[in-house]
């Protein structure tokens, strides 16, 4: 028997507090748990096919935490960015066990919670082209965010990560969102801090239709596909019309700032990144997937067995393209 922790019991008794504790609504948590269990079950089936058994199935040491509690542990880490020592104390397990549980579930979800709309449909070329054509009719907004990272050891490695704007070593991520469908259309994760926003954008522009328009800030000056605010001329003033236009553009661009704020609700994206540099893309991708679930852009439809109530299939769809079905 697994041991139940206070956290899972508290969430069940106070479902209204779930969003504050782990960043998701209670119902979204239940969907994520059902999805995670199914992913684990499918993964274990694949392992069993090539495994030579020395112990009969069901043997060996039993986990101290249930699958529900293990998934909550992962979410608590991403949401509050505690040390694994504190996480172990909270869930009554060892520090190394907390670390291993987090790594397992985060890696499992990272490949199965699409970080963006493009990521969600990348295996469906026809749907991708349909989306690109449809997006021309919508307003896309681009912005980049920086996060402090551990300073690399070697001087040659330090320089690329040093951001002159932030005055520290950072990794950059670019978000392109659509305010009408309220979703992350595309995300670029883990660029070096010294790389300019406009260069990151130009390197990702091939993903979009050549007629696609964007809104951006003054960091994208010189890029003809991006509409930016008018810069105040040297020793001059903006006209009333130019100020009003800049104000209008700012009111439209605020949507991408809200999306970045939603990502930083998970403090693993807000504070200095402490994990290995090689984990950065994986962690941020997982957070993007969780945020898409949080804002109801990514929809999980759990199909359960009528007799046992166990999840037997998960259909993944999207508010922008409801007919898209990615069953797992």
RAPE-V299464 format. One record per helix or strand of 2 or more residues. SS is the DSSP state (2 for helix, 1 for strand). FROM is the first residue (numbers start at 0). TO is the last residue. If there is no record, write none. Layout:
# RAPE-V299464
SS|FROM|TO ; SS|FROM|TO
This chain:
# RAPE-V299464
2|5|12 ; 2|14|21 ; 2|25|48 ; 2|66|79 ; 2|83|90 ; 2|94|109 ; 2|116|120 ; 2|124|134 ; 1|139|148 ; 2|154|160 ; 1|161|162 ; 1|167|177 ; 1|182|191 ; 2|196|206 ; 1|213|214 ; 2|217|219 ; 1|225|226 ; 2|239|263 ; 2|266|268 ; 2|276|293 ; 1|297|303 ; 1|310|317
